[in-house]
Amino acid sequence: MAVTTAGNEVVLKDGHGRLLRLSLKELLFSDRAAISPDGPGPAADDEGEIASVVLGQLDAEERQKVLERAGHVREVLTGYRSGSRELAADDEPKAAYVTAVPMEARKAAKAAELGVTARTIERWVAGFLQHGEAGLAPGRTRSERSQSSVDDRWVETAVEVMVEHADQSRPSRTMVIERTRARVIARFGEGVVPQPSRATAFRLMEELERRHPLFRLSTKRNRDIAGRPEGPYGKLRPTRPGEYLVMDSTRLDVFAFDPLTLKWVQAELSVGMDWYTRCITGIRLTPVSTRARIRS
């Protein structure tokens, strides 16, 4: 991809080996090119967030840290911080990171260079290979590390206990943890499933709270959430930006003065969001009615 005076452009090679230069807009929306996704796009009931959402929540310092980590990971995998031989720096590839060196040795060299453990480098590489740069975001790495340290059977039992309390009075985290420990022992036997430490169990409760609200909301709200249908009403799995536009309107506690009728009218806010990128593409304030078209 290249940035030109006409906007972002990409260079492609067609099935006959010919090179084509297309603008990004033409690539996404014209009939000259078609996107063949490797898998389904994001859906409303996905547990994780897409990369644009994860990276968009980072501040400038966190974003810079992610970019630096990505460069180190690419150097471990390919020998080049950019990931490409064509964009190699003058001193690349370094002797410790040439592809002829075993992967474990490259990870060890990078750990020594940065002053971190080899396990940290392995976690960065695994996150990068699975999620790209978004896999190196601070929030994602912390969440994956804490969940991976707890036995899946313990986590499933904890979720089971939390769901059971959804329509009852709100329990404490300590109560859920103690009941989970007792049920795990009764179900699998003493010492079969490793019991997490108290601090780890509390961190896990915070992560599970995002999926099964129980501790922070009111009991009535938790009952309403628990009473929802298990399956979604419908799924939109976009494969490219611009494929689906999600729109919604809400009436505001704001009034505007109509210069024609000289009356105060209530305003309504209408918003359009691209479902793939989660970006707001259109917004308009109208007098009550939403029949007016939203302009981007």
KEKE-3310 file (N, C-alpha, C; in steps of 0.2 Angstrom, whole numbers, plus 5000, padded with zeros to 4 digits):
npx = (5004:5002:5004:4997:4995:4982:4976:4975:4983:4985:4996:4993:4993:4986:4977:4984:4997:4999:5003:4993:4987:4977:4966:4962:4948:4942:4946:4939:4926:4923:4919:4930:4939:4938:4935:4941:4938:4946:4939:4924:4917:4917:4905:4890:4889:4902:4916:4928:4935:4937:4952:4953:4945:4951:4964:4960:4956:4968:4979:4991:5004:5003:4999:5012:5020:5015:5018:5032:5034:5028:5037:5049:5044:5042:5055:5060:5053:5056:5068:5069:5064:5053:5047:5049:5061:5063:5061:5072:5083:5099:5107:5102:5098:5102:5115:5110:5097:5094:5086:5092:5095:5089:5072:5070:5082:5082:5072:5077:5088:5081:5075:5085:5090:5080:5079:5069:5059:5061:5048:5040:5043:5039:5025:5022:5024:5015:5003:5004:5004:4992:4982:4988:4994:4985:4985:4995:4992:4990:4979:4973:4984:4985:4973:4973:4983:4980:4968:4973:4980:4972:4963:4953:4941:4939:4936:4924:4915:4915:4908:4896:4891:4889:4879:4869:4866:4860:4846:4844:4847:4860:4876:4892:4909:4918:4909:4905:4917:4921:4910:4913:4925:4921:4912:4920:4929:4919:4915:4925:4935:4947:4961:4962:4958:4968:4968:4965:4975:4969:4970:4971:4959:4950:4954:4950:4936:4933:4935:4926:4914:4912:4906:4896:4886:4885:4890:4891:4880:4862:4851:4839:4842:4852:4843:4835:4845:4848:4837:4836:4835:4845:4851:4857:4846:4848:4862:4876:4889:4901:4913:4921:4925:4911:4901:4890:4879:4875:4861:4854:4842:4839:4829:4832:4834:4833:4829:4825:4823:4811:4813:4803:4790:4791:4791:4795:4804:4806:4822:4830:4842:4851:4861:4874:4883:4898:4898:4909:4921:4917:4916:4909:4900:4890:4880:4866:4856:4839:4822:4813:4807:4814:4815:4823:4838:4853:4868:4885)
npy = (4994:5011:5029:5042:5057:5056:5048:5033:5019:5003:4990:4977:4959:4951:4936:4933:4937:4950:4967:4978:4994:5001:5012:5012:5014:5010:4996:4991:4993:4992:4982:4977:4970:4957:4952:4938:4931:4922:4917:4918:4934:4946:4944:4948:4941:4937:4933:4940:4956:4965:4969:4983:4989:4985:4991:5004:5008:5010:5022:5035:5031:5018:5013:5015:5007:4994:4994:4994:4982:4973:4975:4969:4956:4953:4953:4942:4932:4934:4940:4953:4969:4976:4965:4962:4959:4968:4980:4981:4986:4995:4987:4974:4957:4954:4944:4935:4933:4928:4917:4905:4902:4892:4893:4894:4898:4911:4917:4917:4925:4937:4939:4941:4953:4962:4961:4953:4938:4922:4916:4927:4932:4921:4922:4934:4931:4921:4928:4938:4930:4924:4935:4946:4963:4967:4957:4960:4970:4978:4975:4964:4954:4953:4948:4935:4929:4928:4920:4908:4902:4896:4881:4874:4867:4872:4885:4883:4878:4888:4898:4891:4891:4905:4908:4901:4910:4920:4924:4925:4933:4945:4938:4938:4939:4931:4921:4915:4910:4901:4892:4887:4881:4870:4863:4859:4850:4841:4836:4832:4826:4826:4836:4834:4844:4858:4871:4888:4902:4914:4927:4925:4919:4930:4939:4931:4931:4945:4945:4935:4942:4951:4943:4937:4946:4949:4954:4968:4975:4978:4967:4965:4969:4960:4948:4952:4951:4938:4932:4934:4928:4913:4912:4923:4935:4937:4936:4946:4944:4952:4954:4964:4981:4993:4984:4981:4992:4998:5005:5017:5026:5038:5047:5063:5073:5086:5102:5110:5126:5129:5138:5141:5138:5144:5137:5126:5111:5094:5085:5072:5060:5052:5038:5031:5016:5007:4990:4982:4989:4996:5009:5026:5031:5040:5054:5062:5075:5077:5085:5076:5066:5052:5051:5058:5057:5051:5059:5056)
npz = (5000:4996:5000:4991:4982:4977:4987:4997:4989:4981:4975:4965:4959:4946:4941:4929:4931:4929:4934:4944:4948:4960:4968:4985:4988:4976:4976:4986:4983:4969:4955:4949:4957:4969:4986:4994:5008:5022:5032:5041:5045:5059:5071:5081:5093:5095:5106:5107:5102:5086:5077:5074:5084:5096:5095:5093:5106:5113:5120:5114:5119:5123:5110:5103:5110:5107:5093:5094:5100:5090:5080:5086:5087:5073:5069:5076:5069:5055:5053:5050:5056:5050:5044:5030:5017:5007:5014:5023:5036:5037:5045:5045:5040:5058:5065:5075:5072:5059:5047:5047:5060:5074:5079:5093:5098:5092:5099:5112:5110:5108:5120:5128:5123:5126:5139:5145:5150:5142:5140:5140:5127:5119:5122:5116:5103:5100:5102:5092:5080:5081:5082:5076:5076:5086:5095:5103:5111:5127:5136:5130:5131:5145:5148:5141:5147:5161:5160:5154:5164:5173:5176:5163:5167:5180:5177:5169:5179:5187:5179:5178:5192:5193:5183:5189:5200:5194:5194:5207:5223:5224:5224:5233:5227:5234:5239:5227:5223:5233:5232:5220:5221:5230:5223:5212:5218:5223:5211:5203:5211:5225:5223:5209:5200:5198:5210:5208:5215:5228:5223:5209:5207:5209:5199:5188:5191:5188:5174:5169:5173:5163:5153:5159:5168:5185:5198:5198:5193:5196:5204:5198:5185:5181:5181:5170:5160:5160:5156:5143:5126:5122:5109:5096:5088:5074:5063:5057:5047:5042:5028:5023:5024:5023:5019:5027:5035:5050:5058:5069:5079:5091:5103:5109:5124:5120:5112:5097:5088:5077:5062:5053:5057:5070:5081:5095:5093:5096:5096:5086:5086:5073:5069:5059:5057:5052:5051:5050:5053:5064:5064:5064:5052:5047:5053:5060:5065:5067:5066:5076:5066:5057:5044:5035:5025:5031:5031:5027)
capx = (5000:5006:5000:4998:4991:4975:4974:4979:4983:4988:4998:4990:4994:4980:4978:4988:5003:5000:5002:4988:4987:4970:4964:4959:4941:4941:4948:4934:4919:4922:4919:4937:4942:4934:4939:4940:4940:4948:4934:4918:4919:4915:4898:4888:4890:4909:4918:4933:4934:4941:4958:4952:4942:4956:4969:4957:4955:4974:4982:4997:5010:5001:5000:5019:5023:5012:5022:5038:5033:5027:5044:5053:5041:5043:5062:5061:5050:5058:5075:5068:5059:5048:5044:5051:5068:5063:5061:5076:5087:5106:5111:5097:5096:5107:5117:5106:5090:5094:5081:5095:5096:5083:5068:5071:5088:5080:5068:5081:5092:5077:5073:5091:5091:5075:5079:5063:5060:5059:5041:5037:5044:5034:5018:5021:5024:5009:4998:5005:5002:4984:4978:4992:4997:4980:4987:5001:4989:4991:4973:4973:4989:4984:4967:4974:4988:4976:4964:4977:4983:4967:4961:4946:4936:4937:4932:4917:4911:4913:4902:4890:4889:4887:4873:4864:4864:4858:4839:4844:4850:4867:4881:4899:4914:4920:4904:4905:4924:4921:4906:4916:4930:4918:4909:4925:4931:4914:4913:4931:4939:4951:4967:4962:4959:4972:4964:4969:4975:4964:4971:4970:4952:4947:4955:4945:4929:4932:4935:4919:4909:4911:4902:4890:4886:4883:4892:4891:4873:4857:4848:4834:4846:4854:4838:4833:4850:4848:4830:4836:4836:4852:4854:4855:4840:4851:4870:4879:4896:4904:4919:4924:4922:4906:4896:4884:4878:4870:4858:4849:4840:4836:4826:4836:4831:4835:4824:4827:4818:4810:4812:4797:4784:4792:4789:4801:4803:4811:4827:4831:4849:4852:4869:4876:4890:4900:4898:4915:4926:4914:4917:4903:4900:4885:4876:4862:4851:4833:4817:4808:4806:4820:4814:4828:4843:4859:4874:4891)
capy = (5000:5018:5035:5046:5063:5054:5044:5027:5015:4997:4987:4970:4955:4947:4929:4932:4939:4957:4971:4983:4999:5003:5015:5008:5014:5005:4989:4989:4994:4991:4975:4975:4966:4954:4950:4931:4930:4916:4914:4923:4940:4947:4944:4952:4937:4935:4935:4945:4962:4965:4972:4990:4991:4984:4996:5010:5009:5012:5029:5035:5028:5010:5011:5015:5001:4989:4995:4992:4974:4970:4975:4964:4949:4951:4952:4935:4927:4934:4943:4960:4973:4977:4959:4961:4960:4974:4986:4980:4992:4993:4981:4968:4954:4953:4937:4931:4932:4925:4911:4898:4900:4889:4898:4895:4902:4918:4920:4918:4931:4943:4940:4944:4959:4966:4960:4950:4931:4919:4915:4933:4932:4916:4924:4939:4928:4918:4933:4941:4925:4923:4941:4952:4968:4968:4952:4962:4975:4976:4972:4957:4950:4952:4943:4929:4926:4926:4914:4902:4900:4892:4875:4875:4864:4876:4891:4881:4877:4895:4900:4887:4894:4912:4908:4899:4915:4926:4925:4926:4939:4946:4935:4941:4936:4926:4916:4911:4906:4895:4887:4884:4876:4865:4859:4856:4844:4836:4833:4829:4823:4830:4837:4832:4850:4863:4876:4894:4906:4919:4933:4923:4918:4936:4941:4927:4934:4951:4943:4932:4947:4954:4939:4935:4951:4947:4958:4976:4977:4977:4960:4965:4970:4953:4944:4953:4949:4931:4930:4935:4922:4911:4913:4930:4935:4936:4937:4949:4942:4956:4952:4969:4988:4995:4979:4982:4999:4997:5012:5017:5033:5039:5054:5067:5078:5092:5105:5115:5131:5129:5145:5142:5138:5147:5132:5122:5104:5089:5083:5065:5059:5046:5037:5025:5013:5002:4984:4978:4993:4999:5016:5030:5034:5045:5056:5068:5078:5079:5086:5070:5061:5050:5050:5062:5053:5052:5061:5055)
capz = (5000:4996:5001:4985:4982:4976:4992:4997:4983:4982:4969:4965:4954:4944:4939:4923:4933:4928:4940:4944:4953:4961:4974:4991:4988:4970:4978:4991:4981:4962:4952:4946:4962:4974:4992:4996:5015:5024:5036:5042:5048:5066:5073:5087:5098:5096:5113:5107:5098:5080:5078:5074:5090:5101:5094:5094:5113:5116:5119:5110:5122:5122:5103:5102:5113:5103:5087:5095:5101:5084:5076:5089:5085:5066:5068:5078:5064:5048:5053:5049:5060:5045:5041:5023:5015:5003:5018:5028:5038:5035:5049:5045:5047:5062:5065:5080:5069:5052:5047:5048:5067:5076:5082:5100:5099:5091:5105:5118:5109:5109:5127:5131:5120:5129:5146:5148:5150:5135:5141:5137:5120:5117:5122:5111:5096:5099:5101:5085:5075:5081:5081:5073:5081:5091:5100:5108:5115:5134:5139:5128:5134:5152:5149:5139:5152:5167:5159:5153:5170:5177:5172:5160:5171:5185:5174:5167:5185:5190:5175:5180:5198:5192:5180:5194:5204:5190:5196:5214:5226:5221:5229:5233:5223:5238:5239:5221:5222:5238:5230:5214:5224:5233:5217:5208:5222:5223:5204:5200:5216:5228:5220:5202:5196:5202:5212:5208:5221:5229:5219:5202:5206:5209:5193:5184:5192:5184:5167:5168:5174:5156:5149:5163:5173:5191:5204:5198:5191:5201:5204:5192:5178:5180:5179:5163:5155:5160:5153:5136:5122:5121:5103:5093:5083:5068:5063:5051:5047:5036:5026:5021:5026:5019:5017:5031:5038:5055:5059:5075:5081:5098:5104:5114:5128:5117:5108:5093:5086:5070:5060:5049:5061:5076:5087:5098:5091:5099:5091:5086:5083:5069:5068:5055:5059:5048:5056:5050:5057:5070:5063:5063:5045:5046:5059:5058:5070:5064:5071:5078:5061:5055:5037:5032:5024:5035:5027:5030)
cpx = (5004:5001:5002:4994:4983:4972:4978:4978:4987:4990:4996:4993:4988:4982:4983:4995:5004:4999:4997:4988:4980:4970:4961:4951:4939:4941:4942:4927:4918:4921:4925:4940:4937:4938:4937:4942:4941:4943:4929:4921:4916:4907:4896:4889:4897:4912:4924:4931:4939:4947:4957:4949:4947:4961:4966:4956:4962:4976:4988:5003:5009:5002:5007:5022:5021:5016:5029:5039:5032:5033:5049:5051:5043:5051:5064:5059:5054:5065:5074:5063:5053:5044:5046:5058:5068:5064:5066:5081:5094:5109:5107:5099:5103:5108:5112:5099:5089:5090:5085:5096:5089:5079:5069:5077:5086:5076:5072:5086:5088:5076:5079:5092:5086:5075:5073:5064:5058:5052:5037:5037:5039:5027:5017:5020:5018:5003:4998:5003:4995:4980:4982:4994:4992:4982:4992:4998:4989:4985:4972:4978:4988:4978:4969:4979:4984:4971:4967:4980:4978:4964:4954:4940:4934:4933:4925:4913:4910:4908:4896:4887:4886:4880:4867:4861:4861:4851:4839:4847:4857:4872:4888:4903:4917:4916:4905:4912:4924:4916:4909:4921:4927:4915:4914:4928:4926:4913:4919:4936:4944:4958:4967:4963:4962:4967:4968:4970:4970:4964:4969:4962:4948:4948:4950:4938:4928:4931:4928:4913:4907:4906:4896:4889:4882:4884:4891:4884:4868:4854:4843:4837:4849:4849:4835:4838:4849:4842:4831:4837:4843:4855:4852:4849:4843:4859:4871:4886:4899:4911:4923:4921:4916:4901:4890:4884:4873:4868:4854:4848:4838:4834:4830:4831:4833:4830:4827:4821:4817:4809:4806:4791:4785:4790:4795:4799:4808:4816:4828:4838:4849:4859:4869:4882:4892:4901:4905:4920:4924:4915:4910:4904:4895:4882:4872:4857:4845:4827:4812:4809:4813:4820:4820:4834:4849:4865:4880:4896)
cpy = (5006:5023:5040:5052:5061:5049:5038:5022:5009:4994:4979:4966:4951:4940:4928:4934:4946:4961:4976:4988:5002:5007:5011:5008:5010:4998:4987:4989:4993:4984:4973:4970:4963:4951:4943:4930:4923:4913:4919:4929:4941:4947:4947:4948:4934:4937:4940:4951:4961:4969:4980:4992:4990:4989:5003:5012:5011:5019:5029:5031:5020:5008:5011:5009:4994:4988:4992:4984:4971:4970:4970:4957:4948:4950:4944:4930:4928:4937:4950:4963:4974:4971:4958:4963:4966:4980:4985:4986:4990:4988:4975:4964:4953:4945:4932:4930:4930:4919:4905:4897:4897:4894:4899:4899:4910:4921:4921:4924:4937:4944:4943:4951:4964:4966:4957:4942:4928:4918:4921:4934:4927:4919:4930:4936:4925:4923:4936:4936:4924:4929:4947:4957:4969:4962:4954:4968:4973:4973:4965:4952:4948:4947:4936:4925:4923:4920:4908:4899:4896:4887:4876:4872:4868:4882:4889:4880:4884:4899:4897:4890:4901:4912:4906:4905:4921:4928:4925:4932:4939:4943:4939:4936:4930:4920:4912:4907:4900:4890:4883:4879:4870:4860:4856:4850:4839:4832:4829:4825:4828:4830:4835:4839:4855:4869:4883:4898:4911:4925:4931:4922:4925:4939:4938:4930:4940:4950:4940:4937:4950:4950:4937:4940:4948:4951:4965:4978:4975:4970:4960:4965:4963:4948:4945:4951:4941:4928:4931:4928:4920:4913:4920:4929:4934:4938:4941:4948:4946:4953:4958:4976:4990:4990:4979:4989:4998:5004:5012:5025:5033:5047:5057:5071:5085:5095:5110:5120:5131:5136:5147:5142:5141:5143:5128:5115:5100:5086:5075:5064:5052:5045:5031:5022:5007:4996:4981:4982:4996:5007:5020:5033:5039:5047:5062:5069:5080:5081:5080:5065:5059:5048:5053:5057:5055:5054:5059:5061)
cpz = (5000:4997:4995:4986:4980:4981:4993:4991:4985:4975:4970:4959:4952:4943:4934:4925:4931:4934:4939:4949:4954:4968:4979:4990:4982:4972:4982:4988:4974:4961:4949:4951:4967:4980:4994:5003:5017:5028:5037:5046:5055:5066:5080:5093:5099:5103:5112:5102:5092:5082:5079:5081:5096:5101:5095:5101:5116:5115:5115:5113:5122:5115:5101:5104:5109:5096:5088:5096:5094:5080:5079:5087:5077:5065:5070:5072:5057:5048:5052:5053:5056:5043:5034:5022:5011:5008:5024:5029:5036:5038:5049:5039:5051:5063:5069:5077:5062:5053:5048:5055:5069:5080:5089:5102:5097:5096:5111:5117:5110:5116:5130:5129:5124:5136:5149:5147:5143:5135:5138:5130:5116:5117:5117:5104:5095:5098:5094:5080:5075:5080:5078:5078:5087:5097:5105:5112:5123:5137:5137:5131:5141:5153:5147:5144:5158:5166:5157:5159:5175:5172:5170:5164:5177:5183:5172:5173:5188:5186:5177:5187:5197:5188:5185:5198:5200:5192:5203:5217:5224:5226:5229:5229:5228:5239:5233:5220:5227:5235:5224:5216:5227:5228:5213:5212:5222:5216:5202:5205:5219:5225:5213:5198:5201:5204:5212:5214:5222:5224:5211:5202:5206:5202:5188:5185:5188:5177:5165:5169:5167:5152:5153:5169:5179:5197:5204:5196:5196:5199:5198:5185:5177:5178:5172:5158:5155:5157:5145:5132:5121:5115:5100:5088:5076:5068:5057:5052:5041:5034:5023:5024:5021:5017:5021:5035:5043:5057:5065:5076:5088:5099:5110:5118:5126:5112:5103:5091:5079:5067:5056:5053:5068:5082:5089:5096:5095:5094:5092:5083:5080:5068:5063:5056:5054:5053:5056:5054:5063:5070:5062:5056:5043:5053:5057:5064:5066:5069:5071:5073:5059:5047:5033:5031:5029:5030:5030:5030)
residu = (MET:ALA:VAL:THR:THR:ALA:GLY:ASN:GLU:VAL:VAL:LEU:LYS:ASP:GLY:HIS:GLY:ARG:LEU:LEU:ARG:LEU:SER:LEU:LYS:GLU:LEU:LEU:PHE:SER:ASP:ARG:ALA:ALA:ILE:SER:PRO:ASP:GLY:PRO:GLY:PRO:ALA:ALA:ASP:ASP:GLU:GLY:GLU:ILE:ALA:SER:VAL:VAL:LEU:GLY:GLN:LEU:ASP:ALA:GLU:GLU:ARG:GLN:LYS:VAL:LEU:GLU:ARG:ALA:GLY:HIS:VAL:ARG:GLU:VAL:LEU:THR:GLY:TYR:ARG:SER:GLY:SER:ARG:GLU:LEU:ALA:ALA:ASP:ASP:GLU:PRO:LYS:ALA:ALA:TYR:VAL:THR:ALA:VAL:PRO:MET:GLU:ALA:ARG:LYS:ALA:ALA:LYS:ALA:ALA:GLU:LEU:GLY:VAL:THR:ALA:ARG:THR:ILE:GLU:ARG:TRP:VAL:ALA:GLY:PHE:LEU:GLN:HIS:GLY:GLU:ALA:GLY:LEU:ALA:PRO:GLY:ARG:THR:ARG:SER:GLU:ARG:SER:GLN:SER:SER:VAL:ASP:ASP:ARG:TRP:VAL:GLU:THR:ALA:VAL:GLU:VAL:MET:VAL:GLU:HIS:ALA:ASP:GLN:SER:ARG:PRO:SER:ARG:THR:MET:VAL:ILE:GLU:ARG:THR:ARG:ALA:ARG:VAL:ILE:ALA:ARG:PHE:GLY:GLU:GLY:VAL:VAL:PRO:GLN:PRO:SER:ARG:ALA:THR:ALA:PHE:ARG:LEU:MET:GLU:GLU:LEU:GLU:ARG:ARG:HIS:PRO:LEU:PHE:ARG:LEU:SER:THR:LYS:ARG:ASN:ARG:ASP:ILE:ALA:GLY:ARG:PRO:GLU:GLY:PRO:TYR:GLY:LYS:LEU:ARG:PRO:THR:ARG:PRO:GLY:GLU:TYR:LEU:VAL:MET:ASP:SER:THR:ARG:LEU:ASP:VAL:PHE:ALA:PHE:ASP:PRO:LEU:THR:LEU:LYS:TRP:VAL:GLN:ALA:GLU:LEU:SER:VAL:GLY:MET:ASP:TRP:TYR:THR:ARG:CYS:ILE:THR:GLY:ILE:ARG:LEU:THR:PRO:VAL:SER:THR:ARG:ALA:ARG:ILE:ARG:SER)
# end
